[in-house]
Amino acid sequence: MKAFYRYTDGEAEEIPEGGLEALLERNRGYLRNYEELECDLDDPAYVARGNGFCDAKFSEDFVEGQIAKYRARVNDILQSLKNRE
């Protein structure tokens, strides 16, 4: 039977084979990726189309939201690991 981890925001994610530690590393990786992307938002290589204009592949609001989401998830998992000790 698959085990799931429920974040405080209500979303659930399947716990990988490595347990909470592996889930933590996965979410830290996502967070690092969005933090790197945030640094490159002004790069002209990041171009997308939306509402009739070309601006950026990802909006600043989207990237900031994802960073906040994954920071919260990393903190959730860290707290669960701490409580487990």
ChimeraX commands (.cxc) that place a marker at each C-alpha (Angstrom):
marker #1 position 0.00,0.00,0.00 radius 0.5
marker #1 position 1.30,3.43,-0.93 radius 0.5
marker #1 position 2.01,5.91,1.84 radius 0.5
marker #1 position 1.19,9.57,1.43 radius 0.5
marker #1 position 2.41,12.68,3.21 radius 0.5
marker #1 position -0.18,15.42,3.77 radius 0.5
marker #1 position 1.19,18.95,3.84 radius 0.5
marker #1 position -0.36,21.63,6.05 radius 0.5
marker #1 position -1.84,23.24,2.91 radius 0.5
marker #1 position -4.00,20.10,2.49 radius 0.5
marker #1 position -2.21,18.64,-0.52 radius 0.5
marker #1 position -0.87,15.10,-0.32 radius 0.5
marker #1 position 2.09,13.52,-2.07 radius 0.5
marker #1 position 3.20,9.91,-2.28 radius 0.5
marker #1 position 6.20,9.23,-0.07 radius 0.5
marker #1 position 9.04,7.86,-2.23 radius 0.5
marker #1 position 11.03,4.74,-1.42 radius 0.5
marker #1 position 13.58,6.71,0.64 radius 0.5
marker #1 position 10.90,7.94,3.06 radius 0.5
marker #1 position 10.49,11.47,4.34 radius 0.5
marker #1 position 14.18,12.18,3.83 radius 0.5
marker #1 position 13.81,11.49,0.09 radius 0.5
marker #1 position 10.64,13.58,-0.04 radius 0.5
marker #1 position 12.52,16.40,1.68 radius 0.5
marker #1 position 15.33,16.26,-0.87 radius 0.5
marker #1 position 12.83,16.24,-3.75 radius 0.5
marker #1 position 11.13,19.37,-2.42 radius 0.5
marker #1 position 14.46,21.07,-1.73 radius 0.5
marker #1 position 15.36,20.41,-5.36 radius 0.5
marker #1 position 12.11,21.98,-6.55 radius 0.5
marker #1 position 12.78,24.97,-4.31 radius 0.5
marker #1 position 16.33,25.40,-5.65 radius 0.5
marker #1 position 15.04,25.25,-9.23 radius 0.5
marker #1 position 12.49,28.00,-8.63 radius 0.5
marker #1 position 15.03,30.13,-6.77 radius 0.5
marker #1 position 17.40,29.82,-9.75 radius 0.5
marker #1 position 14.57,30.67,-12.12 radius 0.5
marker #1 position 13.75,33.74,-10.03 radius 0.5
marker #1 position 17.28,35.01,-10.65 radius 0.5
marker #1 position 16.78,34.64,-14.42 radius 0.5
marker #1 position 13.36,36.25,-14.82 radius 0.5
marker #1 position 14.85,39.31,-16.53 radius 0.5
marker #1 position 16.77,37.15,-19.01 radius 0.5
marker #1 position 15.32,37.67,-22.53 radius 0.5
marker #1 position 15.60,33.91,-23.14 radius 0.5
marker #1 position 12.62,33.40,-20.84 radius 0.5
marker #1 position 9.82,34.48,-23.19 radius 0.5
marker #1 position 6.25,33.27,-23.39 radius 0.5
marker #1 position 3.00,34.44,-24.90 radius 0.5
marker #1 position -0.11,35.37,-23.00 radius 0.5
marker #1 position -2.99,37.78,-23.45 radius 0.5
marker #1 position -1.53,39.06,-26.70 radius 0.5
marker #1 position 1.87,40.09,-25.40 radius 0.5
marker #1 position 5.28,38.51,-24.96 radius 0.5
marker #1 position 6.67,39.04,-21.52 radius 0.5
marker #1 position 8.18,36.16,-19.57 radius 0.5
marker #1 position 7.95,32.40,-19.50 radius 0.5
marker #1 position 6.81,32.52,-15.89 radius 0.5
marker #1 position 5.32,35.51,-14.15 radius 0.5
marker #1 position 7.06,36.83,-11.07 radius 0.5
marker #1 position 3.92,36.09,-9.07 radius 0.5
marker #1 position 3.93,32.45,-10.20 radius 0.5
marker #1 position 7.59,31.95,-9.34 radius 0.5
marker #1 position 7.21,33.69,-5.98 radius 0.5
marker #1 position 4.16,31.52,-5.24 radius 0.5
marker #1 position 6.06,28.35,-6.08 radius 0.5
marker #1 position 8.99,29.42,-3.90 radius 0.5
marker #1 position 6.63,30.06,-0.99 radius 0.5
marker #1 position 4.90,26.72,-1.60 radius 0.5
marker #1 position 8.10,24.69,-1.60 radius 0.5
marker #1 position 9.60,26.58,1.35 radius 0.5
marker #1 position 6.47,25.74,3.32 radius 0.5
marker #1 position 6.65,22.10,2.22 radius 0.5
marker #1 position 10.33,21.83,3.20 radius 0.5
marker #1 position 9.48,23.32,6.60 radius 0.5
marker #1 position 6.52,20.92,7.00 radius 0.5
marker #1 position 8.71,17.90,6.33 radius 0.5
marker #1 position 11.50,19.17,8.57 radius 0.5
marker #1 position 8.99,19.63,11.38 radius 0.5
marker #1 position 7.63,16.11,10.84 radius 0.5
marker #1 position 11.13,14.68,10.94 radius 0.5
marker #1 position 11.87,16.64,14.11 radius 0.5
marker #1 position 8.65,15.45,15.77 radius 0.5
marker #1 position 9.48,11.86,14.83 radius 0.5
marker #1 position 12.73,11.93,16.87 radius 0.5
marker link #1:1,2 radius 0.2
marker link #1:2,3 radius 0.2
marker link #1:3,4 radius 0.2
marker link #1:4,5 radius 0.2
marker link #1:5,6 radius 0.2
marker link #1:6,7 radius 0.2
marker link #1:7,8 radius 0.2
marker link #1:8,9 radius 0.2
marker link #1:9,10 radius 0.2
marker link #1:10,11 radius 0.2
marker link #1:11,12 radius 0.2
marker link #1:12,13 radius 0.2
marker link #1:13,14 radius 0.2
marker link #1:14,15 radius 0.2
marker link #1:15,16 radius 0.2
marker link #1:16,17 radius 0.2
marker link #1:17,18 radius 0.2
marker link #1:18,19 radius 0.2
marker link #1:19,20 radius 0.2
marker link #1:20,21 radius 0.2
marker link #1:21,22 radius 0.2
marker link #1:22,23 radius 0.2
marker link #1:23,24 radius 0.2
marker link #1:24,25 radius 0.2
marker link #1:25,26 radius 0.2
marker link #1:26,27 radius 0.2
marker link #1:27,28 radius 0.2
marker link #1:28,29 radius 0.2
marker link #1:29,30 radius 0.2
marker link #1:30,31 radius 0.2
marker link #1:31,32 radius 0.2
marker link #1:32,33 radius 0.2
marker link #1:33,34 radius 0.2
marker link #1:34,35 radius 0.2
marker link #1:35,36 radius 0.2
marker link #1:36,37 radius 0.2
marker link #1:37,38 radius 0.2
marker link #1:38,39 radius 0.2
marker link #1:39,40 radius 0.2
marker link #1:40,41 radius 0.2
marker link #1:41,42 radius 0.2
marker link #1:42,43 radius 0.2
marker link #1:43,44 radius 0.2
marker link #1:44,45 radius 0.2
marker link #1:45,46 radius 0.2
marker link #1:46,47 radius 0.2
marker link #1:47,48 radius 0.2
marker link #1:48,49 radius 0.2
marker link #1:49,50 radius 0.2
marker link #1:50,51 radius 0.2
marker link #1:51,52 radius 0.2
marker link #1:52,53 radius 0.2
marker link #1:53,54 radius 0.2
marker link #1:54,55 radius 0.2
marker link #1:55,56 radius 0.2
marker link #1:56,57 radius 0.2
marker link #1:57,58 radius 0.2
marker link #1:58,59 radius 0.2
marker link #1:59,60 radius 0.2
marker link #1:60,61 radius 0.2
marker link #1:61,62 radius 0.2
marker link #1:62,63 radius 0.2
marker link #1:63,64 radius 0.2
marker link #1:64,65 radius 0.2
marker link #1:65,66 radius 0.2
marker link #1:66,67 radius 0.2
marker link #1:67,68 radius 0.2
marker link #1:68,69 radius 0.2
marker link #1:69,70 radius 0.2
marker link #1:70,71 radius 0.2
marker link #1:71,72 radius 0.2
marker link #1:72,73 radius 0.2
marker link #1:73,74 radius 0.2
marker link #1:74,75 radius 0.2
marker link #1:75,76 radius 0.2
marker link #1:76,77 radius 0.2
marker link #1:77,78 radius 0.2
marker link #1:78,79 radius 0.2
marker link #1:79,80 radius 0.2
marker link #1:80,81 radius 0.2
marker link #1:81,82 radius 0.2
marker link #1:82,83 radius 0.2
marker link #1:83,84 radius 0.2
marker link #1:84,85 radius 0.2
view
